Structures are given as C-alpha cells and as structure tokens.
Amino acid sequence: MTRTRLALALCATAALALGACASKPKPAVGQSLAETPSTIIPETPAPPSGGHDQGPPLTGQADLAANAGDRVFFALDSHDLEPDARDMLVRQAAWLGRNGDVAALIAGSADERGTREYNLALGARRAAAARAFLVSQGVPASRLETISYGKEQPVDPASNEDAWALNRNAQTLVKPGR
C-alpha cells in the first residue's frame, strides 16, 4: 500500500513539474501577433462609447485598430513614412493621448526577400521611424518600445507582391497599463 501511494505521489509531482515547463504556443502561419496569446496585448476595457445597441465596448488592441488603425506599411527596402502612414500615426498618437494608461510596442516587419539579418535591421528601422513620428506628435517616449520581427512573423505567408506589401509594416501593439 505504501509503495502505491509513493508511486502515485511521484507521478503527480512529475506531472506538475512538466506542466510548469510548458511553453507558450507559437502563432500559426499567417496568424497575426494580435491573435496570439501573449502578455504584450492585454484585453483592457476601453471607455464606453455611450451609444445604444452597439454591442460590448472594444478593448485595448481592438479599439486602437478600429479607431486609429494599428499598422502602417512601407515601400520595398524603405523605412520612410509615406503620407498615408503619417496620417495613421497621427490618429494613433491621438488615441494614445486619450488612453494615457497604455503603453505600446511597435513591431517592425519585412517581407521574406533578403537575409534574416538584413530584414531584422530593416524591421528595426521601420519600428524606429514609427516610434519617432509618434514621439514627434507628443506621445512620451517612455510609453513606446520597439522590436523587429524581420521576416519571421508575416501577416500573409504567400510569396507574391500582395503578400510582400502586407508584410512590409510596423504594427503598434497595446501593452499592459503602466
């Protein structure tokens, strides 16, 4: 009887230890970062809109995407902000101004062409360009971080011009409150 209990206790301990070592799930091919379970993108409630029959209020990332847009796009081999990207970043700065309790991570990305190293550097320049513009619009630099995913997390995994255009971007991701 004692051996059975000892064996059960050892099995339970091993199961708990292995469960503690589990890793986060990786995003599926084509899954955006916003759809990936993560501590980067919280589901914090947005202020109520005051309308009737509009459904529940949007939260964090969904509110930013719906009301300001959360992704700007770049030309091939460029980190220059085009006028439409600047317009979206102006809206993002205003949204961040209205939501002073949130910080953001700006994730720069590139299409699949080019080396891993080149695309990581290009993604970093894209994220930095978006961050610098947001700071120029009055968003405190302390609320903004950057990261580069290079070609590692494509919006569209296809190998064609349309997919490449989507994958050349910088996405603003809502982070937990400060």
C-alpha atoms as one frame of an Amber mdcrd trajectory, in Angstrom:
protein
   0.000   0.000   0.000   2.796   2.419   0.879   4.588   1.716  -2.408   1.391
   2.515  -4.349   0.984   5.833  -2.562   4.634   6.683  -3.129   4.329   5.838
  -6.835   1.198   7.992  -7.142   2.877  10.892  -5.348   5.921  10.651  -7.635
   3.699  10.586 -10.745   1.733  13.606  -9.544   4.947  15.515  -8.785   6.370
  14.685 -12.216   3.163  15.806 -13.933   3.197  19.125 -12.074   6.862  19.692
 -12.874   6.352  19.003 -16.567   3.292  21.245 -16.678   5.304  24.127 -15.240
   7.796  23.805 -18.101   5.210  24.152 -20.845   5.969  26.873 -23.372   3.631
  29.430 -24.915   2.000  28.359 -28.163   3.687  29.681 -31.303   1.490  31.629
 -33.730   0.191  29.610 -36.637   1.460  30.560 -40.080  -0.459  33.645 -41.148
  -1.702  34.368 -37.612  -1.070  37.947 -36.607   0.624  38.854 -33.391  -2.636
  40.355 -32.139  -4.275  36.920 -32.432  -1.506  35.213 -30.457  -1.963  34.663
 -26.705   0.587  36.956 -25.125   1.220  39.328 -22.278   2.022  42.028 -24.827
  -1.559  42.541 -25.910  -3.944  42.929 -22.999  -7.660  42.943 -23.174  -8.200
  46.127 -21.205 -11.620  47.705 -21.367 -11.979  50.826 -23.471 -14.154  53.674
 -22.269 -17.824  53.139 -23.120 -18.887  54.820 -26.351 -22.259  55.870 -24.966
 -24.210  54.510 -27.943 -27.106  52.069 -27.802 -27.207  48.574 -29.300 -23.569
  48.769 -30.390 -22.520  45.617 -28.576 -19.830  45.491 -25.914 -17.143  48.192
 -25.931 -13.964  47.357 -27.799 -10.892  46.542 -25.754  -7.211  47.566 -25.994
  -5.834  46.392 -29.329  -9.259  46.098 -30.986 -10.114  49.686 -30.001  -6.824
  51.008 -31.393  -7.259  49.064 -34.644 -10.886  50.151 -35.094 -10.457  53.810
 -34.166  -6.956  54.706 -35.326  -5.539  51.760 -37.248  -2.665  49.746 -35.851
  -0.397  49.018 -38.822   1.484  51.254 -41.249   3.050  49.992 -44.463   6.331
  50.711 -46.226   7.742  50.604 -49.734  10.285  47.949 -50.710  13.649  48.389
 -48.933  12.410  51.539 -47.212  11.692  52.792 -43.734  10.400  56.164 -44.952
   6.883  57.029 -43.800   4.519  57.700 -46.684   1.721  60.298 -46.245  -0.949
  57.658 -45.504   1.309  56.118 -42.848   1.838  59.544 -41.275  -1.935  60.119
 -41.235  -2.488  56.829 -39.434   0.274  57.582 -36.938  -1.360  60.961 -36.205
  -4.560  59.049 -35.369  -2.577  56.574 -33.241  -0.938  59.441 -31.332  -4.367
  60.932 -30.636  -5.657  57.519 -29.470  -2.628  57.074 -27.206  -3.236  60.582
 -25.871  -6.813  59.637 -24.941  -5.606  56.388 -23.380  -2.790  57.614 -21.188
  -2.736  54.424 -19.130  -1.480  52.294 -22.019   1.968  51.858 -23.461   2.739
  50.410 -26.868   5.176  48.084 -28.547   5.919  48.949 -32.160   6.833  45.819
 -34.099   8.671  46.315 -37.389   8.490  43.655 -40.076   9.783  42.945 -43.568
   8.805  40.673 -46.418  10.539  37.337 -46.956  13.049  38.575 -49.510  16.539
  39.326 -48.215  18.586  37.725 -45.488  17.371  37.265 -41.960  19.892  39.804
 -40.670  19.007  42.420 -43.282  15.280  42.040 -42.604  15.749  42.272 -38.828
  17.672  45.532 -39.309  15.048  46.865 -41.745  12.228  45.937 -39.363  14.072
  47.767 -36.564  14.393  50.908 -38.739  10.675  50.736 -39.588   9.684  50.407
 -35.936  12.044  53.265 -35.003  10.575  55.508 -37.731   7.029  54.908 -36.464
   8.127  55.478 -32.855   9.963  58.711 -33.710   6.878  60.026 -35.505   4.605
  59.186 -32.553   7.039  60.948 -30.203   7.017  63.980 -32.535   3.234  64.006
 -32.105   3.516  64.257 -28.323   3.456  60.631 -27.199   6.000  60.282 -24.367
   8.952  58.171 -25.484   8.746  56.281 -22.182   5.434  54.749 -23.309   6.846
  53.335 -26.555   9.124  50.355 -27.137  10.233  48.819 -30.413  11.035  45.337
 -31.632  11.878  43.878 -35.015  10.428  40.627 -36.265  12.167  40.901 -39.627
  10.532  38.330 -41.868   9.723  35.941 -39.006   6.042  36.794 -38.405   4.421
  37.547 -41.764   0.872  38.858 -41.992   0.482  36.841 -45.204   2.752  33.817
 -45.746   2.237  33.774 -49.538   5.150  34.561 -51.869   3.703  37.248 -54.136
   3.598  41.037 -54.451   0.352  41.422 -52.488   1.664  39.381 -49.555   5.030
  41.136 -49.592   3.301  44.537 -49.489   1.313  43.459 -46.400   4.409  42.112
 -44.676   6.386  45.390 -45.003   4.900  47.083 -41.936   5.165  48.419 -38.426
   2.349  47.431 -36.089   1.509  49.281 -32.897   0.608  46.792 -30.183  -1.130
  47.793 -26.949   0.782  46.741 -23.827  -0.458  46.310 -20.260  -1.036  49.511
 -18.276   1.954  51.342 -16.856
